[in-house]
């Protein structure tokens, strides 16, 4: 059994929840937050976060079909151009070590969102990636 981060380092966990509090007060739509959380968690193969965030997304009205097709969003017509820009940014920030964030992806996102919204989206992507790394490295059990 691996450590339980919130028990061993509660202040670190509290700091992560501070970032969540910031994001909950941001202008990001609930749909965008869910798409970011689920897609980054899929890319990172974080079962704990995929399970939790798909449940939350469904509670907030996201459809089963869109959740099923999220991993193949480029091949689906169910995502708006704005959502596609957000998903492309989510993937590139999540996989930042491979090729960074391309100018094309950044400009596509910037065409849909103002600077504040784009900054908040990037923060949301960064935060879910941090949660994914905590959950995977400590093998957090599915709830």
Buried (B, 14 or more C-beta within 10 A) or exposed (E): EEEEBBEEEEEEBEEBEEBEEEBEEBEBBBBBBBBBBBBBBBBBEBBBBBBBBBEBBEEEEBEEEBBEBBBEBEEBEEBEEBBBBBBBBBBBBBBEEEEEBEEEBBEBBBEBBEEEBBEBBBBBBBBBBEBBEBBBEBEBEEE
